[in-house]
Amino acid sequence: MIHGLSKHSKSGASAAVDYVLSADFFDDATQEWTTRDPAPVLIEGDPELMKNLCNSLDFKNKYTSGVLSFSKEESQRIWANPGMKEAILEDFKAFMFAGIDQDDCKPLLVVEHNHLDRIELHYQTPRVHLESGKYFNPFPPNYGSAKGLGANKTYKAHNDAFTDYICKKYELQNPRDPAVARDMKIYRFDPNKVSKEAINRRINHMIDRGAIKSREDIVGYLEKAGGKITRKGDDYISVKFDENKRAIRLKGPMYGKESVAEIRHRYEGATAGRAVEAEGIDGRYAEVLSRRAEEVQKRHTLKGLAAERAEDFDRKSALELGEYADELKSLKDSLPGYDEHRGRVNAALASDPVLASGDGPPGIEVGLSSGSSGAEPIMTGDKGSDELIRAFAKMQKKLAAEDIQRAKSRWQIDPKQEQMIRDISDTLSKLFTGLATGKNLVHGRPGAMTPADIAEARKAIQAQRQALQRELKAVAQVVKQKERTEPLKAIMDKPKAADFEAKALPAQLVKLVDKNAVLRPGDMKEIGGIESLRRGWLSDKVAAVRDDMFFWKQKPDPAQIERAVVSAMERQNVTPQQAFRAVLEDSGVGRGDAPHAAQVVAQEYTRAALVRDGKPVADLEEEAQKRHADLYKRAESGVDAETKREAAEKAQKAQLEQQRLDEQEEKKRLELLEKRAAERLESERGSSPTLGR
């Protein structure tokens, strides 16, 4: 089994999905479109959902795609063991999404190809972590670039561990095993593939017989067979036979500078090393999974207070949380400062004779400090002392209630934030009352507060304010995560289109249409007093798009291109009636077919309106009939029968005209042949003595 990655990731996510699902593919070897037989099979995932997720991302690299490729022998084993393919896929998902717990946060599209008489499992996934909304590439770059190899070494180590584990578990061929590794590299679509394989088999046979022991022996053998060596490299030989237009490059270890004996010695050493390495595969793979999971959770999981608040706010939207964060910040800014609270305490003391006196026996500080705005204080049993304690508790409650009421009049606060306000207000009240009365109410100890006690009280107040600040920071983290993940969840929750007609047009096709199907000055003409598109505009644009698709090696679908051009008409404010007439008169799919024109225009104009309004494109035909009933009525009424008849007459006239031109051309050709024959005969007479007499 081989796990290979594609380098494509920046754009064309929709085209990539369409290509692996298409019944046809472009064969690089023959340079022709070829039918996949059997057709691809969707194993897992929703193609439209995958396109929408990938295309919605703002990242430079939007998706990761690759393939799990199995040899013919491996494929036979998998086919003979029902459930093995599914088990391999489950192990692959555990490797790819290590560290992600929720199954609905593992978006994956898997398509099976069997047209090469073996299994290929092609996959695609968006580069985003659905729980955090952050960029997530399960397999960092495995290729070099101008900026370096990136995480190449890490990826290869992880992928080698995965390949070793799967091949051992399911008894598959490991490409890293020297007994399985290819002795010659042949590109899948190499036009000389058959010739290379035949030469390689023959040379291997000669090596086994002992007739070839070095590269020089290989060169001699090829030259005796009629080949001409055109080039030698460190690991290849290029040879050209008479029947070849170009030289064939034979590349691999045995075509390098080493002798066969050296290659075999290295092979034996590698085989022994693989045997030792195989003993620790399970442990090595478990370590890789653990490391991958740790890295993912470290980057994408909220921690501490933010994680707690995320659970509390699970059902709140990002907008609601943003408003909540603004309230918290304003609440923090609204808390009274030291000077303001000191003034309020002094005013309360002056207005209450009991508090103003501050008299009480030694130890009354314990009772005074024991209460709070949210709890009853401890009484001493002494009438005078208890009266003072109750008065102080009453003042605490009054000041805290004022702070809370002021906050509630401007913002919506929860019980946790209300308690934060109480704690800060109570500490300030004890501090300034103690300073005014000469008692240590912060710590509940006899005597006045020392400078150290006052500093400690200030630190306590600062800590309480910092707790509120931490709350603000935690909520901000949750808000950011919600803002990233809500659009993705909206795509995941979007209803699936009911039928084929509701599917979005391929992104690459839309780009080509936007490039070619542009209205120019003079494209709108007045025909019969009605402004219409010039005749031939639709067919011209369809042809231009088709030619571009051939250039990009894409198989054009005339009906799909026509629909895409009609969508472009809608975007350029062509009226439905004008579009209807253009399709009716100029369609390459259904020229003169009024019901066809009505359906195409109504559906594409309806689709564009639904997408613009952010509504699901489901039951498209039903919605189109509601929105454009006039087009369907026009098609049914036969008011365009005359146009249809005119189109048929024009087609017949064009056919007759072409027939006339063909006959005229044939006549000219025959006349020219007769003239040349006469000239040749005359020439022969002039040069021959006999004929000239």
C-alpha positions as CSV (number, residue, x, y, z in Angstrom):
1,M,0.0,0.0,0.0
2,I,1.2,3.5,-0.9
3,H,-0.1,6.7,0.7
4,G,0.5,9.6,-1.7
5,L,-0.3,13.3,-1.4
6,S,-1.3,15.8,-4.1
7,K,0.5,19.1,-4.3
8,H,-2.7,20.9,-5.3
9,S,-4.3,22.8,-2.4
10,K,-4.8,26.4,-3.2
11,S,-7.7,26.5,-5.6
12,G,-9.8,24.2,-7.7
13,A,-11.3,22.3,-4.8
14,S,-14.6,21.8,-6.7
15,A,-12.7,20.7,-9.8
16,A,-10.8,18.2,-7.7
17,V,-14.0,16.7,-6.4
18,D,-15.6,16.6,-9.8
19,Y,-12.5,15.0,-11.4
20,V,-12.3,12.0,-9.0
21,L,-16.1,11.5,-9.3
22,S,-16.2,11.8,-13.1
23,A,-16.8,8.7,-15.2
24,D,-14.1,10.1,-17.6
25,F,-10.5,11.1,-17.1
26,F,-7.8,12.6,-19.2
27,D,-5.2,10.0,-20.0
28,D,-1.7,11.6,-20.1
29,A,-0.3,8.7,-22.0
30,T,-2.8,8.9,-24.9
31,Q,-3.7,12.5,-24.5
32,E,-7.3,11.6,-24.8
33,W,-10.4,11.4,-22.6
34,T,-11.0,7.9,-21.4
35,T,-13.9,6.3,-19.6
36,R,-13.3,4.8,-16.2
37,D,-14.7,1.3,-16.2
38,P,-16.0,0.6,-13.7
39,A,-17.2,4.0,-12.7
40,P,-15.9,5.7,-9.5
41,V,-17.8,4.8,-6.3
42,L,-18.5,7.3,-3.5
43,I,-17.4,5.6,-0.3
44,E,-17.7,8.4,2.3
45,G,-18.7,12.0,2.5
46,D,-20.9,14.6,0.7
47,P,-19.3,16.0,-2.5
48,E,-21.3,19.3,-2.4
49,L,-20.5,19.8,1.3
50,M,-16.8,19.2,0.7
51,K,-16.8,21.8,-2.1
52,N,-18.6,24.4,0.0
53,L,-16.3,23.8,3.0
54,C,-13.1,24.1,1.0
55,N,-14.3,27.1,-1.0
56,S,-15.5,29.0,2.1
57,L,-12.0,29.1,3.6
58,D,-9.9,32.3,3.6
59,F,-6.7,30.4,3.9
60,K,-4.2,30.4,1.1
61,N,-4.2,26.5,1.1
62,K,-7.8,25.3,1.3
63,Y,-7.7,21.5,1.1
64,T,-5.6,18.4,1.3
65,S,-6.0,15.5,-1.1
66,G,-4.3,12.3,-1.7
67,V,-4.7,8.6,-2.4
68,L,-4.3,5.2,-0.7
69,S,-3.1,3.0,-3.6
70,F,-3.1,-0.8,-3.5
71,S,-1.4,-3.2,-5.9
72,K,-3.4,-5.8,-7.8
73,E,-2.3,-8.5,-5.3
74,E,-3.4,-6.3,-2.4
75,S,-6.7,-5.5,-4.1
76,Q,-7.5,-9.2,-4.6
77,R,-6.8,-9.7,-0.9
78,I,-9.1,-6.8,0.1
79,W,-11.9,-8.0,-2.2
80,A,-11.7,-11.5,-0.8
81,N,-12.0,-10.2,2.8
82,P,-15.3,-8.1,3.3
83,G,-14.8,-5.3,5.8
84,M,-11.1,-5.0,5.3
85,K,-11.3,-1.9,3.2
86,E,-13.6,-0.2,5.7
87,A,-11.3,-1.2,8.6
88,I,-8.3,0.3,6.7
89,L,-10.2,3.5,6.2
90,E,-11.1,3.7,9.9
91,D,-7.4,3.4,10.8
92,F,-6.5,6.0,8.2
93,K,-9.0,8.5,9.8
94,A,-7.6,7.8,13.2
95,F,-4.2,8.7,11.8
96,M,-5.4,11.8,9.9
97,F,-7.6,13.2,12.6
98,A,-5.6,12.2,15.7
99,G,-6.5,14.5,18.6
100,I,-10.0,15.3,17.2
101,D,-12.7,13.6,19.3
102,Q,-16.0,14.6,17.6
103,D,-16.9,12.4,14.6
104,D,-18.8,15.3,13.0
105,C,-15.6,17.4,13.0
106,K,-13.8,15.0,10.8
107,P,-14.9,16.0,7.2
108,L,-13.6,13.6,4.6
109,L,-14.6,12.6,1.1
110,V,-13.4,9.2,-0.2
111,V,-13.9,7.9,-3.7
112,E,-12.9,4.5,-4.9
113,H,-11.4,3.9,-8.3
114,N,-11.1,0.3,-9.7
115,H,-10.6,1.0,-13.5
116,L,-7.0,0.0,-13.3
117,D,-8.0,-3.5,-12.0
118,R,-6.8,-2.5,-8.5
119,I,-8.1,-0.3,-5.7
120,E,-7.3,3.4,-5.3
121,L,-9.0,5.3,-2.5
122,H,-8.9,9.0,-3.4
123,Y,-9.7,11.4,-0.5
124,Q,-10.1,15.1,0.1
125,T,-10.5,17.2,3.4
126,P,-10.6,20.9,4.0
127,R,-7.7,22.5,5.8
128,V,-9.6,23.6,8.9
129,H,-10.2,22.4,12.4
130,L,-14.0,22.5,12.7
131,E,-13.9,22.7,16.5
132,S,-11.5,25.8,16.6
133,G,-12.0,27.2,13.1
134,K,-8.2,27.5,12.9
135,Y,-6.0,26.3,9.9
136,F,-5.3,22.6,10.1
137,N,-3.3,20.5,7.7
138,P,-3.3,16.9,8.8
139,F,-0.2,16.2,6.6
140,P,2.3,19.1,6.4
141,P,4.1,19.5,3.1
142,N,6.0,16.5,1.9
143,Y,7.6,18.3,-1.0
144,G,10.4,20.7,-1.5
145,S,10.1,24.4,-2.5
146,A,12.1,27.6,-2.8
147,K,11.5,28.1,1.0
148,G,12.7,24.7,2.0
149,L,11.2,21.4,2.9
150,G,8.9,22.6,5.7
151,A,7.7,19.8,7.8
152,N,8.9,17.2,5.3
153,K,10.9,15.1,7.7
154,T,8.2,15.0,10.3
155,Y,5.5,14.0,7.8
156,K,7.7,11.3,6.3
157,A,8.4,9.8,9.7
158,H,4.7,9.8,10.6
159,N,3.6,8.5,7.3
160,D,6.3,5.7,7.3
161,A,5.0,4.6,10.8
162,F,1.4,4.6,9.5
163,T,2.4,2.6,6.3
164,D,4.4,0.1,8.4
165,Y,1.5,-0.4,10.8
166,I,-1.2,-0.8,8.2
167,C,0.9,-3.2,6.1
168,K,1.8,-5.3,9.1
169,K,-1.8,-5.4,10.5
170,Y,-3.5,-6.3,7.2
171,E,-0.6,-8.3,5.7
172,L,-0.1,-5.9,2.7
173,Q,3.0,-5.1,0.6
174,N,5.1,-2.5,2.3
175,P,6.8,-0.2,-0.3
176,R,9.6,0.4,2.2
177,D,10.4,-3.3,2.3
178,P,13.5,-4.0,0.0
179,A,11.7,-7.2,-1.1
180,V,8.8,-5.1,-2.4
181,A,10.5,-1.8,-3.4
182,R,10.8,-1.3,-7.2
183,D,14.2,-1.9,-8.8
184,M,13.2,0.6,-11.5
185,K,11.1,3.7,-11.4
186,I,8.4,3.9,-14.0
187,Y,5.9,6.8,-14.2
188,R,2.3,5.6,-14.3
189,F,1.5,7.3,-17.6
190,D,5.0,6.7,-19.2
191,P,4.4,6.1,-23.0
192,N,7.4,3.7,-22.9
193,K,6.0,1.8,-19.8
194,V,5.6,-1.5,-21.6
195,S,9.0,-1.4,-23.2
196,K,10.7,-0.5,-19.9
197,E,9.0,-3.3,-18.1
198,A,10.0,-5.8,-20.8
199,I,13.7,-4.7,-20.7
200,N,13.7,-4.7,-16.9
201,R,12.4,-8.2,-16.7
202,R,15.0,-9.5,-19.2
203,I,17.9,-7.8,-17.4
204,N,16.7,-9.2,-14.0
205,H,16.6,-12.7,-15.6
206,M,20.2,-12.2,-16.8
207,I,21.3,-11.1,-13.4
208,D,19.7,-14.2,-11.8
209,R,21.6,-16.3,-14.3
210,G,24.9,-14.5,-13.3
211,A,25.3,-13.2,-16.9
212,I,25.2,-9.6,-15.7
213,K,27.2,-8.4,-12.7
214,S,27.6,-4.6,-13.3
215,R,26.3,-1.6,-15.2
216,E,29.0,-2.2,-17.9
217,D,27.4,-5.7,-18.4
218,I,24.0,-4.1,-18.8
219,V,25.3,-1.6,-21.3
220,G,27.0,-4.4,-23.3
221,Y,23.8,-6.4,-23.3
222,L,21.7,-3.5,-24.5
223,E,24.2,-2.6,-27.3
224,K,24.2,-6.3,-28.5
225,A,20.4,-6.1,-28.6
226,G,20.6,-3.2,-31.1
227,G,20.4,-0.3,-28.6
228,K,22.5,2.8,-28.6
229,I,23.4,4.3,-25.2
230,T,22.8,8.0,-25.4
231,R,23.4,9.1,-21.8
232,K,24.5,7.7,-18.4
233,G,23.8,9.2,-15.0
234,D,24.3,8.3,-11.3
235,D,21.2,6.1,-11.3
236,Y,20.0,5.8,-14.9
237,I,20.9,4.7,-18.4
238,S,19.3,6.1,-21.6
239,V,19.1,3.8,-24.6
240,K,17.6,4.2,-28.0
241,F,16.5,1.4,-30.4
242,D,15.7,1.9,-34.1
243,E,11.9,1.6,-33.5
244,N,12.0,4.4,-30.9
245,K,11.7,8.1,-31.8
246,R,13.4,9.1,-28.5
247,A,15.7,7.4,-26.1
248,I,14.2,5.3,-23.2
249,R,15.5,6.2,-19.7
250,L,16.0,3.2,-17.5
251,K,16.2,4.5,-13.9
252,G,16.8,2.6,-10.7
253,P,19.5,1.3,-8.3
254,M,20.7,-1.5,-10.7
255,Y,21.2,1.1,-13.5
256,G,23.5,3.2,-11.3
257,K,27.2,3.0,-10.8
258,E,27.1,0.2,-8.2
259,S,27.8,-3.3,-9.2
260,V,25.1,-6.0,-8.8
261,A,27.1,-7.5,-5.9
262,E,27.1,-4.2,-4.1
263,I,23.4,-3.7,-4.7
264,R,22.7,-7.2,-3.3
265,H,24.9,-6.5,-0.3
266,R,23.0,-3.3,0.4
267,Y,19.7,-5.1,-0.1
268,E,20.7,-7.8,2.4
269,G,21.6,-5.1,5.0
270,A,18.4,-3.2,4.4
271,T,16.4,-6.5,4.7
272,A,18.0,-7.3,8.0
273,G,17.4,-3.7,9.2
274,R,13.8,-3.9,8.2
275,A,13.4,-7.1,10.2
276,V,14.7,-5.5,13.4
277,E,12.6,-2.3,12.7
278,A,9.4,-4.4,12.2
279,E,9.6,-5.7,15.8
280,G,8.8,-2.2,17.2
281,I,6.2,-1.1,14.6
282,D,3.2,-1.1,17.0
283,G,5.0,0.9,19.7
284,R,6.4,3.4,17.2
285,Y,3.0,4.0,15.6
286,A,1.3,4.4,19.0
287,E,3.9,7.1,19.8
288,V,3.2,8.8,16.5
289,L,-0.5,8.9,17.2
290,S,0.1,10.2,20.7
291,R,2.4,13.0,19.4
292,R,0.0,14.0,16.7
293,A,-3.0,14.1,19.1
294,E,-1.0,16.2,21.6
295,E,0.0,18.7,18.9
296,V,-3.5,19.1,17.6
297,Q,-5.1,19.4,21.1
298,K,-2.4,21.9,22.2
299,R,-3.2,24.2,19.2
300,H,-6.9,23.8,18.9
301,T,-8.3,23.2,22.4
302,L,-9.4,26.0,24.8
303,K,-7.9,25.7,28.2
304,G,-8.6,26.8,31.8
305,L,-11.3,29.4,32.3
306,A,-11.9,29.8,28.6
307,A,-12.8,26.1,28.3
308,E,-15.2,26.4,31.3
309,R,-16.8,29.5,29.8
310,A,-17.1,27.8,26.4
311,E,-19.3,25.1,28.0
312,D,-21.4,27.8,29.6
313,F,-21.8,29.7,26.3
314,D,-22.2,26.6,24.1
315,R,-25.6,27.7,22.8
316,K,-24.8,31.4,22.4
317,S,-23.9,32.8,19.0
318,A,-20.7,34.8,18.3
319,L,-22.8,38.0,18.1
320,E,-24.4,37.4,21.5
321,L,-21.0,36.6,23.0
322,G,-19.5,39.7,21.5
323,E,-22.2,41.8,23.1
324,Y,-21.6,40.0,26.3
325,A,-17.8,40.7,26.2
326,D,-18.6,44.4,25.6
327,E,-20.8,44.4,28.7
328,L,-18.1,42.8,30.8
329,K,-15.6,45.5,29.7
330,S,-18.0,48.3,30.4
331,L,-18.8,46.7,33.8
332,K,-15.2,46.6,34.7
333,D,-14.7,50.3,33.7
334,S,-17.8,51.2,35.7
335,L,-16.7,49.9,39.1
336,P,-16.1,52.7,41.6
337,G,-12.6,53.8,42.3
338,Y,-11.0,54.3,45.6
339,D,-11.8,58.0,46.0
340,E,-15.5,57.5,45.0
341,H,-16.0,54.6,47.4
342,R,-14.2,56.4,50.3
343,G,-16.6,59.3,49.9
344,R,-19.7,57.0,49.9
345,V,-18.4,55.3,53.1
346,N,-17.7,58.6,54.9
347,A,-21.2,59.8,53.9
348,A,-22.8,56.7,55.3
349,L,-20.8,56.9,58.6
350,A,-21.8,60.6,59.0
351,S,-25.5,59.8,58.5
352,D,-25.6,56.9,61.0
353,P,-24.8,57.8,64.7
354,V,-24.0,54.2,65.6
355,L,-21.4,53.9,62.9
356,A,-20.1,57.4,63.5
357,S,-19.3,56.6,67.1
358,G,-17.5,53.4,66.2
359,D,-17.5,52.4,69.8
360,G,-17.3,48.8,70.9
361,P,-15.4,46.5,73.2
362,P,-12.1,44.9,72.2
363,G,-12.6,42.0,69.7
364,I,-15.6,43.7,68.0
365,E,-13.5,43.7,64.8
366,V,-14.2,40.0,64.4
367,G,-17.9,40.5,64.2
368,L,-17.7,43.6,62.0
369,S,-15.4,41.8,59.4
370,S,-17.4,38.6,59.4
371,G,-20.3,39.9,57.5
372,S,-20.8,40.8,53.8
373,S,-23.4,42.2,51.5
374,G,-24.5,38.7,50.8
375,A,-24.2,37.0,54.2
376,E,-25.2,37.7,57.8
377,P,-22.4,38.7,60.2
378,I,-21.4,36.9,63.5
379,M,-23.0,38.5,66.6
380,T,-21.2,38.8,69.9
381,G,-24.2,38.8,72.3
382,D,-23.4,42.3,73.6
383,K,-26.3,44.7,72.8
384,G,-24.1,47.7,71.9
385,S,-21.6,45.6,69.9
386,D,-24.3,43.8,67.9
387,E,-26.0,47.1,67.1
388,L,-22.8,48.4,65.6
389,I,-22.2,45.1,63.7
390,R,-25.8,45.2,62.2
391,A,-25.4,48.9,61.2
392,F,-22.1,48.1,59.4
393,A,-23.6,45.1,57.6
394,K,-26.6,47.3,56.6
395,M,-24.1,49.8,55.1
396,Q,-22.3,47.1,53.2
397,K,-25.5,45.7,51.7
398,K,-26.6,49.2,50.7
399,L,-23.4,50.2,49.0
400,A,-23.1,46.8,47.2
401,A,-26.7,47.0,46.1
402,E,-26.1,50.5,44.6
403,D,-23.1,49.1,42.7
404,I,-25.1,46.2,41.4
405,Q,-28.1,48.3,40.5
406,R,-25.9,50.7,38.6
407,A,-24.4,47.8,36.6
408,K,-27.8,46.2,35.9
409,S,-29.3,49.5,34.7
410,R,-26.8,49.5,31.9
411,W,-25.9,45.9,31.2
412,Q,-27.2,42.4,31.7
413,I,-25.0,40.6,34.2
414,D,-25.1,37.0,35.4
415,P,-24.9,35.7,39.1
416,K,-21.1,35.1,38.8
417,Q,-20.5,38.7,37.8
418,E,-22.9,40.0,40.5
419,Q,-20.8,38.2,43.1
420,M,-17.6,39.8,41.7
421,I,-19.2,43.2,42.2
422,R,-20.2,42.3,45.8
423,D,-16.7,41.1,46.7
424,I,-15.0,44.3,45.5
425,S,-17.6,46.5,47.1
426,D,-17.4,44.7,50.5
427,T,-13.6,44.8,50.5
428,L,-13.6,48.6,49.8
429,S,-16.2,49.2,52.5
430,K,-14.2,47.3,55.1
431,L,-11.0,49.1,54.1
432,F,-12.4,52.7,54.3
433,T,-14.6,52.1,57.4
434,G,-11.6,50.7,59.2
435,L,-9.5,53.6,58.2
436,A,-12.2,56.1,59.4
437,T,-12.8,54.3,62.7
438,G,-9.3,53.0,63.5
439,K,-10.3,49.4,63.4
440,N,-8.9,46.5,61.3
441,L,-12.1,45.3,59.6
442,V,-10.3,43.7,56.7
443,H,-8.5,41.0,58.8
444,G,-10.8,41.1,61.9
445,R,-8.0,41.8,64.3
446,P,-8.0,44.3,67.2
447,G,-6.3,47.6,66.7
448,A,-5.9,49.9,63.8
449,M,-4.6,48.8,60.4
450,T,-0.9,49.0,59.7
451,P,0.5,50.1,56.4
452,A,1.1,46.4,55.6
453,D,-2.6,45.7,56.3
454,I,-3.7,48.5,54.0
455,A,-1.3,47.3,51.2
456,E,-2.7,43.8,51.6
457,A,-6.2,45.0,51.3
458,R,-5.4,46.9,48.2
459,K,-3.8,43.7,46.8
460,A,-7.0,41.8,47.5
461,I,-9.0,44.4,45.6
462,Q,-6.6,44.3,42.8
463,A,-6.9,40.5,42.6
464,Q,-10.7,40.7,42.5
465,R,-10.4,43.2,39.6
466,Q,-8.0,40.8,37.9
467,A,-10.4,38.0,38.2
468,L,-12.9,40.1,36.3
469,Q,-10.2,40.8,33.7
470,R,-9.5,37.0,33.3
471,E,-13.2,36.5,32.8
472,L,-13.1,39.1,30.0
473,K,-10.1,37.4,28.4
474,A,-11.7,34.0,28.5
475,V,-14.9,35.3,26.9
476,A,-12.9,37.0,24.2
477,Q,-11.2,33.6,23.3
478,V,-14.6,31.9,23.1
479,V,-15.9,34.8,20.9
480,K,-13.0,34.4,18.4
481,Q,-13.6,30.6,18.2
482,K,-17.3,31.1,17.7
483,E,-16.7,33.6,14.9
484,R,-14.4,31.1,13.1
485,T,-16.6,28.0,13.5
486,E,-20.1,29.4,13.0
487,P,-19.8,29.8,9.2
488,L,-18.4,26.3,9.0
489,K,-21.3,24.8,11.1
490,A,-23.7,26.7,8.9
491,I,-22.3,24.9,5.9
492,M,-22.3,21.6,7.6
493,D,-26.0,22.1,8.7
494,K,-27.1,23.4,5.3
495,P,-29.8,21.1,3.8
496,K,-28.6,18.9,1.0
497,A,-29.9,19.6,-2.6
498,A,-32.7,17.3,-3.5
499,D,-31.7,16.5,-7.1
500,F,-29.0,16.9,-9.8
501,E,-30.4,20.1,-11.1
502,A,-29.9,21.8,-7.7
503,K,-26.1,21.2,-7.8
504,A,-23.9,24.2,-8.1
505,L,-21.9,24.7,-11.3
506,P,-18.2,23.7,-11.1
507,A,-16.0,26.6,-9.9
508,Q,-13.6,26.3,-12.8
509,L,-16.5,26.4,-15.3
510,V,-17.8,29.5,-13.6
511,K,-14.4,31.2,-14.0
512,L,-14.2,30.4,-17.7
513,V,-17.7,31.6,-18.3
514,D,-17.0,34.9,-16.4
515,K,-14.0,35.3,-18.6
516,N,-15.8,34.7,-22.0
517,A,-19.5,35.4,-21.5
518,V,-19.2,39.2,-21.2
519,L,-21.7,41.6,-22.7
520,R,-20.0,44.0,-25.0
521,P,-21.3,47.2,-26.6
522,G,-23.4,46.2,-29.6
523,D,-24.4,42.8,-28.2
524,M,-27.9,44.1,-27.5
525,K,-29.9,44.8,-30.7
526,E,-33.5,46.0,-31.3
527,I,-35.3,43.3,-33.2
528,G,-39.0,43.9,-34.1
529,G,-39.1,46.8,-31.7
530,I,-37.9,44.6,-28.8
531,E,-34.3,44.8,-27.4
532,S,-32.7,41.4,-27.6
533,L,-29.3,39.7,-27.6
534,R,-27.8,39.6,-31.0
535,R,-28.3,36.3,-32.8
536,G,-25.4,34.0,-32.3
537,W,-24.3,35.5,-29.0
538,L,-25.1,32.5,-26.9
539,S,-23.5,29.9,-29.3
540,D,-20.4,32.1,-29.6
541,K,-19.9,32.2,-25.8
542,V,-20.6,28.5,-25.4
543,A,-18.0,27.8,-28.1
544,A,-15.4,30.1,-26.4
545,V,-15.9,28.4,-23.1
546,R,-15.7,24.9,-24.7
547,D,-12.4,25.8,-26.4
548,D,-10.9,27.0,-23.0
549,M,-12.0,23.7,-21.3
550,F,-10.2,21.7,-24.0
551,F,-7.1,23.8,-23.4
552,W,-7.3,23.0,-19.6
553,K,-7.9,19.3,-20.4
554,Q,-11.4,19.3,-19.1
555,K,-14.2,17.4,-20.8
556,P,-16.9,20.0,-21.9
557,D,-20.6,19.3,-21.3
558,P,-22.6,21.5,-23.8
559,A,-25.7,21.5,-21.6
560,Q,-23.8,22.5,-18.5
561,I,-21.9,25.2,-20.4
562,E,-25.1,26.6,-21.7
563,R,-26.6,26.8,-18.2
564,A,-23.4,28.5,-17.0
565,V,-23.7,31.1,-19.7
566,V,-27.4,31.7,-18.9
567,S,-26.3,32.3,-15.3
568,A,-23.8,34.9,-16.6
569,M,-26.7,36.6,-18.4
570,E,-28.5,36.9,-15.0
571,R,-25.5,38.4,-13.4
572,Q,-25.3,41.0,-16.2
573,N,-29.0,42.0,-15.8
574,V,-30.3,40.3,-19.0
575,T,-34.0,39.9,-18.4
576,P,-35.5,36.4,-18.2
577,Q,-37.5,37.1,-21.4
578,Q,-34.4,38.2,-23.3
579,A,-32.5,35.1,-22.1
580,F,-35.5,32.9,-23.0
581,R,-35.4,34.1,-26.6
582,A,-31.7,33.7,-26.8
583,V,-31.8,30.1,-25.7
584,L,-34.8,29.4,-27.9
585,E,-33.2,30.7,-31.1
586,D,-29.5,29.9,-30.4
587,S,-29.3,26.9,-28.1
588,G,-26.9,24.1,-29.2
589,V,-28.8,21.7,-27.0
590,G,-32.5,22.5,-27.8
591,R,-32.7,25.1,-30.5
592,G,-36.4,25.9,-31.2
593,D,-37.5,23.9,-28.1
594,A,-39.6,26.3,-26.0
595,P,-40.1,24.1,-22.9
596,H,-36.3,23.5,-22.8
597,A,-35.6,27.3,-23.0
598,A,-38.2,28.0,-20.3
599,Q,-36.7,25.4,-17.9
600,V,-33.1,26.4,-18.4
601,V,-33.7,30.1,-17.9
602,A,-36.1,29.7,-15.0
603,Q,-33.9,27.3,-13.1
604,E,-30.7,29.3,-13.5
605,Y,-32.2,32.6,-12.7
606,T,-33.9,31.1,-9.7
607,R,-30.7,29.4,-8.6
608,A,-28.8,32.7,-8.7
609,A,-31.6,34.5,-6.7
610,L,-31.6,31.8,-4.0
611,V,-27.8,31.8,-3.6
612,R,-27.8,35.6,-3.4
613,D,-30.4,35.4,-0.6
614,G,-28.5,32.8,1.2
615,K,-31.3,30.2,0.9
616,P,-30.8,26.5,0.2
617,V,-31.0,25.5,-3.5
618,A,-33.4,22.6,-3.0
619,D,-36.5,21.7,-5.1
620,L,-35.2,24.0,-7.8
621,E,-37.8,23.1,-10.5
622,E,-40.7,23.7,-8.1
623,E,-39.3,27.1,-7.0
624,A,-38.5,28.0,-10.6
625,Q,-42.1,27.4,-11.7
626,K,-43.3,29.7,-8.9
627,R,-40.9,32.5,-9.7
628,H,-41.1,32.4,-13.5
629,A,-44.5,31.0,-14.2
630,D,-44.8,33.4,-17.2
631,L,-41.9,31.6,-19.0
632,Y,-43.5,28.2,-18.6
633,K,-46.9,29.6,-19.8
634,R,-45.2,31.1,-22.8
635,A,-43.6,27.8,-23.7
636,E,-46.9,25.9,-23.3
637,S,-49.0,28.4,-25.3
638,G,-47.0,27.9,-28.5
639,V,-46.6,31.7,-29.1
640,D,-43.1,30.8,-30.2
641,A,-44.2,28.3,-32.8
642,E,-43.6,30.8,-35.5
643,T,-40.1,31.4,-34.2
644,K,-39.5,27.6,-34.2
645,R,-40.8,27.3,-37.8
646,E,-38.5,30.1,-38.8
647,A,-35.6,28.4,-37.2
648,A,-36.4,25.1,-39.0
649,E,-36.7,27.0,-42.3
650,K,-33.4,28.7,-41.7
651,A,-31.7,25.4,-40.9
652,Q,-33.2,23.9,-44.1
653,K,-32.0,26.8,-46.2
654,A,-28.6,26.6,-44.6
655,Q,-28.4,22.9,-45.5
656,L,-29.4,23.5,-49.1
657,E,-26.9,26.4,-49.4
658,Q,-24.2,24.2,-48.0
659,Q,-25.2,21.4,-50.5
660,R,-25.0,24.0,-53.3
661,L,-21.6,25.1,-52.2
662,D,-20.3,21.5,-52.0
663,E,-21.5,20.8,-55.5
664,Q,-19.9,23.9,-56.8
665,E,-16.7,23.0,-55.1
666,E,-16.8,19.5,-56.5
667,K,-17.4,20.9,-60.0
668,K,-14.4,23.2,-59.7
669,R,-12.2,20.3,-58.5
670,L,-13.2,18.1,-61.4
671,E,-12.5,20.9,-63.9
672,L,-9.1,21.5,-62.4
673,L,-8.3,17.8,-62.7
674,E,-9.3,17.8,-66.3
675,K,-7.3,20.9,-67.0
676,R,-4.1,19.4,-65.4
677,A,-4.6,16.1,-67.3
678,A,-4.8,18.1,-70.6
679,E,-1.7,20.1,-69.8
680,R,0.2,17.0,-68.9
681,L,-0.8,15.3,-72.1
682,E,0.3,18.3,-74.2
683,S,3.6,18.4,-72.4
684,E,4.3,14.8,-73.1
685,R,3.5,15.4,-76.8
686,G,5.9,18.3,-77.1
687,S,8.8,16.3,-75.5
688,S,8.3,13.1,-77.5
689,P,9.6,12.9,-81.2
690,T,6.9,10.3,-82.0
691,L,4.0,12.2,-80.5
692,G,5.2,15.5,-81.9
693,R,4.9,14.4,-85.5
